[in-house]
Amino acid sequence: MPVERQLSIFLENKPGVLARLCDSFAEHGINIDAMSVSDTVDHAVVRLIVSKPEHALHLLEEHGVLVVENEVLALSLSNKPGALGRMAEKLSKARVNIEYLYGTAGTDKKRSLLVVRVDNIKKAARVLGVKS
């Protein structure tokens, strides 16, 4: 359950833009480990955890894409009712605010990957037993 480097980018909200980003990453051997896409009127906010964040950052900036970097927690939770609630309760008791999160259950449906952005990552990592 490591602390990960997340890249947030703004892309035009048009057909083919995300496909080109993914193709470019593939051409450079960059795997997308987690992704969230939120739309706005003209742009999409894409949050990514990738296998080679430095390489991806350089590639994006080379193409004039605005990139914001953040540290996030990448948690592996049991895929059972209440697991997310217990994690959120631990953070709540420590007075750590969850700013946003996204995730998915694995194909085996036993574990879930949850990417969490909090207002105090060091405290959250300590409370949840995450190595930072």
N, CA and C of each residue as an Amber inpcrd file, in Angstrom:
protein
   396
   0.8490000  -1.1950000   0.0000000   0.0000000   0.0000000   0.0000000
   0.8800000   1.2390000   0.0000000   1.4740000   1.5150000  -1.1180000
   2.4470000   2.6080000  -1.1500000   1.8360000   3.9830000  -1.3960000
   2.6590000   4.9650000  -1.1130000   2.3650000   6.3290000  -1.5430000
   2.8160000   6.4050000  -2.9960000   1.9410000   6.8870000  -3.8500000
   2.2260000   6.9450000  -5.2810000   2.2220000   8.3910000  -5.7680000
   2.8630000   8.5930000  -6.8830000   2.8840000   9.8900000  -7.5530000
   1.7930000   9.8930000  -8.6170000   0.8660000  10.8120000  -8.4970000
  -0.2360000  10.9150000  -9.4510000  -0.0130000  12.1170000 -10.3590000
  -0.2870000  11.9270000 -11.6360000  -0.2180000  13.0150000 -12.6040000
  -1.6400000  13.3930000 -12.9800000  -1.9710000  14.6580000 -12.8540000
  -3.2770000  15.1620000 -13.2750000  -3.0600000  16.0630000 -14.4750000
  -3.8460000  15.8170000 -15.5170000  -3.6930000  16.5910000 -16.7500000
  -5.0600000  17.0530000 -17.2320000  -5.0450000  18.0650000 -18.0580000
  -6.2620000  18.5890000 -18.6590000  -6.1980000  18.2980000 -20.1490000
  -7.1890000  17.5850000 -20.6420000  -7.2530000  17.2410000 -22.0580000
  -8.5160000  17.8210000 -22.6690000  -8.4520000  18.1120000 -23.9570000
  -9.6510000  18.5300000 -24.6720000 -10.6850000  17.4200000 -24.5880000
 -11.9300000  17.7980000 -24.3820000 -13.0060000  16.8230000 -24.2820000
 -13.5720000  16.5680000 -25.6770000 -12.7670000  15.8560000 -26.5040000
 -13.1290000  15.5710000 -27.8970000 -12.7670000  14.1250000 -28.2280000
 -13.4810000  13.5290000 -29.1890000 -13.1620000  12.1630000 -29.5880000
 -11.7070000  12.0190000 -30.0420000 -11.0680000  10.9620000 -29.5910000
  -9.7170000  10.6300000 -30.0330000  -8.5950000  11.1570000 -29.1620000
  -8.8640000  12.1490000 -28.3200000  -7.7920000  12.7480000 -27.5240000
  -7.2400000  11.7420000 -26.5040000  -8.1220000  11.0590000 -25.7970000
  -7.6720000  10.0630000 -24.8290000  -6.9670000   8.9030000 -25.5310000
  -7.4820000   8.5010000 -26.6760000  -6.8500000   7.4140000 -27.4400000
  -5.4180000   7.7810000 -27.8140000  -5.2020000   9.0140000 -28.2450000
  -3.8460000   9.4480000 -28.6180000  -2.9180000   9.4400000 -27.3980000
  -3.4240000   9.8720000 -26.2490000  -2.6160000   9.8440000 -25.0200000
  -2.2070000   8.4060000 -24.7040000  -3.1740000   7.5030000 -24.7320000
  -2.8860000   6.1050000 -24.4200000  -1.9160000   5.4900000 -25.4180000
  -2.0900000   5.7920000 -26.6910000  -1.1840000   5.2870000 -27.7280000
   0.2380000   5.8040000 -27.5030000   0.3570000   7.0690000 -27.1620000
   1.6760000   7.6640000 -26.9210000   2.3630000   6.9910000 -25.7360000
   1.6210000   6.7770000 -24.6680000   2.1920000   6.0800000 -23.5140000
   2.6380000   4.6730000 -23.9090000   1.8030000   3.9670000 -24.6580000
   2.1430000   2.6030000 -25.0740000   3.4150000   2.5870000 -25.9150000
   3.5340000   3.5380000 -26.8250000   4.7290000   3.6170000 -27.6730000
   5.9980000   3.8220000 -26.8620000   5.8630000   4.4490000 -25.6920000
   7.0170000   4.7240000 -24.8370000   7.1230000   3.7490000 -23.6640000
   6.3530000   2.6700000 -23.7060000   6.4460000   1.6450000 -22.6660000
   5.9300000   2.0740000 -21.3150000   4.9980000   3.0080000 -21.3000000
   4.4290000   3.5000000 -20.0420000   3.0780000   2.8330000 -19.8290000
   2.9580000   2.0940000 -18.7400000   1.6990000   1.4280000 -18.4200000
   0.8580000   2.3260000 -17.5070000  -0.4370000   2.3580000 -17.7530000
  -1.3640000   3.0960000 -16.8950000  -1.8770000   2.1210000 -15.8450000
  -1.5190000   2.3620000 -14.5860000  -1.9140000   1.4860000 -13.4860000
  -3.2720000   1.8670000 -12.9120000  -3.6090000   3.1440000 -12.9480000
  -4.9080000   3.6290000 -12.4660000  -5.2370000   4.9160000 -13.2000000
  -6.5430000   5.1290000 -13.4440000  -6.9630000   6.3270000 -14.1710000
  -8.3600000   6.7300000 -13.7370000  -8.5430000   8.0410000 -13.6780000
  -9.8590000   8.6220000 -13.4430000 -10.0310000   9.7540000 -14.4430000
 -11.2040000   9.8370000 -15.0580000 -11.4980000  10.9080000 -16.0100000
 -12.7810000  11.5930000 -15.5670000 -12.7070000  12.9090000 -15.3690000
 -13.8870000  13.7130000 -15.0200000 -14.0510000  14.7660000 -16.0910000
 -15.2790000  14.9410000 -16.5420000 -15.4860000  15.9030000 -17.6170000
 -15.9370000  17.2580000 -17.1040000 -15.5610000  18.2660000 -17.8640000
 -16.0710000  19.6230000 -17.6940000 -16.6150000  20.0050000 -19.0630000
 -16.9750000  21.2320000 -19.2610000 -17.5600000  21.6310000 -20.5380000
 -16.5860000  21.4390000 -21.6940000 -15.3990000  21.9980000 -21.5890000
 -14.4440000  21.9570000 -22.6920000 -13.2970000  20.9820000 -22.5010000
 -13.0270000  20.5970000 -21.2710000 -11.8700000  19.7700000 -20.9720000
 -12.2400000  18.6120000 -20.0530000 -11.3670000  17.6300000 -20.0330000
 -11.4790000  16.5200000 -19.0970000 -10.2770000  16.5860000 -18.1620000
 -10.5050000  16.3170000 -16.8990000  -9.4250000  16.1980000 -15.9310000
  -9.1010000  14.7120000 -15.8390000  -7.8720000  14.3620000 -16.2070000
  -7.4390000  12.9720000 -16.2090000  -6.3950000  12.8040000 -15.1140000
  -6.6890000  11.9060000 -14.1810000  -5.7410000  11.5990000 -13.1030000
  -5.1630000  10.2220000 -13.3820000  -3.8340000  10.1250000 -13.3240000
  -3.1390000   8.9010000 -13.7220000  -2.0860000   8.4850000 -12.7070000
  -2.0020000   7.2000000 -12.5070000  -0.8310000   6.6100000 -11.8660000
  -0.2330000   5.7190000 -12.9370000   1.0190000   5.9650000 -13.2490000
   1.6710000   5.2510000 -14.3490000   2.9450000   4.5650000 -13.8690000
   3.4020000   3.6230000 -14.6850000   4.5860000   2.8400000 -14.3350000
   5.8820000   3.6500000 -14.3510000   5.9330000   4.6820000 -15.1810000
   7.1440000   5.5030000 -15.2990000   6.7380000   6.9800000 -15.2090000
   6.4820000   7.4810000 -13.9920000   5.9740000   8.8530000 -13.8760000
   6.9140000   9.9290000 -14.4190000   8.2180000   9.7830000 -14.2370000
   9.1600000  10.7840000 -14.7570000   9.1090000  10.8350000 -16.2880000
   9.0920000   9.6680000 -16.9130000   9.0460000   9.5790000 -18.3610000
   7.7320000  10.1630000 -18.8830000   6.6220000   9.8050000 -18.2180000
   5.3100000  10.3180000 -18.6290000   5.2510000  11.8320000 -18.4780000
   5.7760000  12.3440000 -17.3810000   5.8000000  13.7950000 -17.1450000
   6.5630000  14.4990000 -18.2570000   7.7240000  13.9890000 -18.5950000
   8.5380000  14.5820000 -19.6530000   7.7880000  14.5440000 -20.9910000
   7.1810000  13.4230000 -21.2940000   6.4430000  13.2600000 -22.5460000
   5.2700000  14.2340000 -22.6340000   4.5190000  14.3580000 -21.5510000
   3.3700000  15.2680000 -21.5340000   3.8020000  16.7210000 -21.6860000
   4.8220000  17.1110000 -20.9280000   5.2990000  18.4960000 -20.9980000
   5.8880000  18.8110000 -22.3670000   6.5220000  17.8130000 -22.9910000
   7.0700000  17.9710000 -24.3320000   5.9660000  18.3100000 -25.3490000
   4.7530000  17.8240000 -25.0760000   3.6050000  18.0800000 -25.9550000
   2.7500000  19.2410000 -25.4560000   3.2820000  20.0250000 -24.5100000
   2.5990000  21.2240000 -24.0410000   1.3950000  20.9750000 -23.1430000
   1.3220000  19.7950000 -22.5260000   0.2060000  19.4660000 -21.6470000
   0.5350000  19.9350000 -20.2280000  -0.3890000  20.6630000 -19.6200000
  -0.2340000  21.0970000 -18.2350000  -0.3810000  19.8890000 -17.3240000
   0.6060000  19.6570000 -16.4640000   0.5980000  18.5110000 -15.5550000
   0.7280000  19.0070000 -14.1220000  -0.1280000  18.4860000 -13.2510000
  -0.0430000  18.7550000 -11.8170000   0.2840000  17.4220000 -11.1430000
   1.3180000  17.4440000 -10.3030000   1.7170000  16.2300000  -9.5980000
   1.2310000  16.2860000  -8.1510000   0.7520000  15.1350000  -7.6620000
   0.3300000  15.0050000  -6.2780000   0.7550000  13.6440000  -5.7540000
   0.9360000  13.5680000  -4.4420000   1.1090000  12.2730000  -3.8150000
  -0.2600000  11.7740000  -3.3960000  -0.5150000  10.5020000  -3.6570000
  -1.7660000   9.8600000  -3.2820000  -1.4440000   8.5150000  -2.6320000
  -2.4120000   7.9720000  -1.9360000  -2.2730000   6.6330000  -1.3870000
  -2.8960000   5.6490000  -2.3650000  -2.2060000   4.5820000  -2.6620000
  -2.7480000   3.5040000  -3.4840000  -2.9660000   2.3270000  -2.5370000
  -4.2160000   2.1360000  -2.1600000  -4.5490000   1.1430000  -1.1440000
  -5.1260000  -0.1170000  -1.7660000  -4.7440000  -1.2390000  -1.2390000
  -5.3470000  -2.5140000  -1.6070000  -6.2680000  -2.8980000  -0.4580000
  -7.5640000  -2.8800000  -0.7290000  -8.5500000  -3.1970000   0.3010000
  -9.2430000  -4.5090000  -0.0260000  -9.7040000  -5.1590000   1.0010000
 -10.5410000  -6.3370000   0.8180000 -11.8060000  -5.9050000   0.0900000
 -12.2190000  -6.6490000  -0.9080000 -13.4250000  -6.3100000  -1.6620000
 -14.6420000  -6.9220000  -0.9730000 -14.9440000  -6.3880000   0.2170000
 -16.0610000  -6.8680000   1.0240000 -16.8160000  -5.6590000   1.5690000
 -18.1060000  -5.8160000   1.8080000 -18.8800000  -4.7100000   2.3840000
 -18.2400000  -4.1930000   3.6730000 -18.1080000  -2.8900000   3.7560000
 -17.5810000  -2.2480000   4.9570000 -16.1120000  -1.8940000   4.9150000
 -15.3420000  -2.4490000   3.9840000 -13.8970000  -2.1890000   3.9500000
 -13.6060000  -0.7070000   3.7250000 -14.2820000  -0.0950000   2.7750000
 -14.0870000   1.3260000   2.5090000 -14.5260000   2.1630000   3.7140000
 -15.6330000   1.8080000   4.3160000 -16.1240000   2.5340000   5.4870000
 -15.1460000   2.4840000   6.6460000 -14.5440000   1.3230000   6.8820000
 -13.5560000   1.2090000   7.9720000 -12.3410000   2.0930000   7.7090000
 -11.8720000   2.1080000   6.4500000 -10.7320000   2.9530000   6.0980000
 -11.0910000   4.4270000   6.2980000 -12.2660000   4.8260000   5.8170000
 -12.6980000   6.2180000   5.9550000 -12.8700000   6.5990000   7.4230000
 -13.3530000   5.6830000   8.2290000 -13.5280000   5.9510000   9.6680000
 -12.1870000   6.1700000  10.3520000 -11.1880000   5.3770000  10.0100000
  -9.8490000   5.5660000  10.5840000  -9.3250000   6.9640000  10.2690000
  -9.4910000   7.3920000   9.0150000  -9.0300000   8.7270000   8.6350000
  -9.8400000   9.8020000   9.3410000 -11.1300000   9.5900000   9.4590000
 -11.9970000  10.5480000  10.1410000 -11.5780000  10.7290000  11.5950000
 -11.3370000   9.6310000  12.2790000 -10.9270000   9.7060000  13.6900000
  -9.5990000  10.4350000  13.8420000  -8.7460000  10.3530000  12.8200000
  -7.4480000  11.0440000  12.8470000  -7.5660000  12.4720000  12.3130000
  -8.7880000  12.8640000  11.9430000  -9.0720000  14.2000000  11.4030000
  -8.3270000  14.4540000  10.0900000  -8.2690000  13.4250000   9.2580000
  -7.6930000  13.5210000   7.9190000  -8.8520000  13.5510000   6.9360000
  -8.8840000  14.5780000   6.0840000  -9.9580000  14.7270000   5.1170000
  -9.6150000  14.0210000   3.8050000 -10.5810000  13.2600000   3.2820000
 -10.4540000  12.6500000   1.9610000 -10.9150000  13.6920000   0.9440000
 -10.0080000  14.1380000   0.0850000 -10.3520000  15.1370000  -0.9280000
 -11.0570000  14.4930000  -2.1090000 -10.5680000  13.3350000  -2.5540000
 -11.2440000  12.5410000  -3.5770000 -10.6460000  11.1550000  -3.5740000
 -11.3400000  10.2390000  -4.2190000 -10.8250000   8.8860000  -4.3780000
 -11.4340000   8.2540000  -5.6170000 -10.7570000   7.2550000  -6.1250000
 -11.2640000   6.4590000  -7.2340000 -10.6560000   5.0780000  -7.1390000
 -11.3090000   4.0990000  -7.7240000 -10.7670000   2.7590000  -7.6420000
 -11.5870000   1.7440000  -8.3900000 -11.1760000   0.4980000  -8.2340000
 -11.8420000  -0.6010000  -8.9010000 -11.5290000  -1.9050000  -8.1820000
 -12.4070000  -2.8700000  -8.3600000 -12.1310000  -4.2160000  -7.8570000
 -11.2870000  -4.9480000  -8.8870000 -10.3860000  -5.7800000  -8.4320000
  -9.5690000  -6.5730000  -9.3340000 -10.4140000  -7.6230000 -10.0430000
  -9.8340000  -8.2360000 -11.0420000 -10.5790000  -9.2320000 -11.8140000
 -10.9720000 -10.4350000 -10.9680000 -10.2130000 -10.7170000  -9.9090000
 -10.5690000 -11.8430000  -9.0430000 -11.6400000 -11.4590000  -8.0170000
 -11.9580000 -10.1650000  -7.9450000 -12.9930000  -9.6120000  -7.0550000
 -12.6870000  -9.8010000  -5.5690000 -11.4370000 -10.1610000  -5.2190000
 -11.0700000 -10.3470000  -3.8160000 -10.4640000  -9.0880000  -3.2150000
  -9.7880000  -8.3050000  -4.0370000  -9.1350000  -7.0890000  -3.5710000
  -9.5960000  -5.9310000  -4.4400000  -9.5730000  -4.7430000  -3.8670000
  -9.8920000  -3.5220000  -4.6070000  -8.6930000  -2.5950000  -4.5460000
  -8.4340000  -1.9000000  -5.6370000  -7.4260000  -0.8410000  -5.6610000
  -8.1730000   0.4620000  -5.4410000  -7.7310000   1.2180000  -4.4670000
  -8.3520000   2.4960000  -4.1640000  -7.2660000   3.5600000  -4.1320000
  -7.4130000   4.5820000  -4.9570000  -6.4800000   5.7110000  -4.9860000
  -7.1370000   6.8450000  -4.2170000  -6.4370000   7.3290000  -3.1890000
  -7.0250000   8.2960000  -2.2680000  -6.1290000   9.5220000  -2.1430000
  -6.7050000  10.6910000  -2.3630000  -6.0180000  11.9690000  -2.1470000
  -6.5570000  12.5340000  -0.8440000  -5.6550000  12.8240000   0.0850000
  -6.0330000  13.3350000   1.4030000  -5.3220000  14.6520000   1.6790000
  -5.7840000  15.3630000   2.6900000  -5.1880000  16.6590000   3.0150000
  -3.9010000  16.5400000   3.8380000  -3.6100000  15.3700000   4.3870000
  -2.3820000  15.1670000   5.1500000  -1.9030000  13.7360000   4.8790000
  -1.0900000  13.5840000   3.8500000  -0.7070000  12.2410000   3.4080000
   0.1820000  11.5240000   4.4230000   1.0500000  12.2380000   5.1050000
   1.9270000  11.5890000   6.0910000   1.1220000  11.0200000   7.2510000
   0.1840000  11.7970000   7.7290000  -0.6630000  11.3480000   8.8310000
  -1.5450000  10.1790000   8.3790000  -2.1230000  10.2850000   7.1930000
  -2.9670000   9.2170000   6.6660000  -2.1690000   7.9290000   6.5000000
  -0.9680000   8.0290000   5.9620000  -0.1210000   6.8530000   5.7820000
   0.1830000   6.1970000   7.1240000   0.4700000   7.0070000   8.1250000
   0.7600000   6.4880000   9.4580000  -0.4650000   5.7810000  10.0520000
  -1.6300000   6.4190000   9.9630000  -2.8800000   5.8810000  10.5050000
  -3.2570000   4.5670000   9.8230000  -3.0400000   4.4920000   8.5080000
  -3.4250000   3.2960000   7.7480000  -2.3090000   2.2550000   7.6350000
  -1.1420000   2.5670000   8.1960000  -0.0320000   1.6230000   8.1350000
   0.6050000   1.5030000   6.7720000   0.5930000   2.6150000   6.0130000
   1.1530000   2.6390000   4.6680000   2.6010000   3.0980000   4.7290000
   3.4660000   2.4200000   3.9790000   4.8620000   2.8540000   3.8930000
   4.9550000   4.0330000   2.9520000   5.5310000   5.1390000   3.4260000
   5.6210000   6.3400000   2.5830000   6.9590000   6.5620000   2.0090000
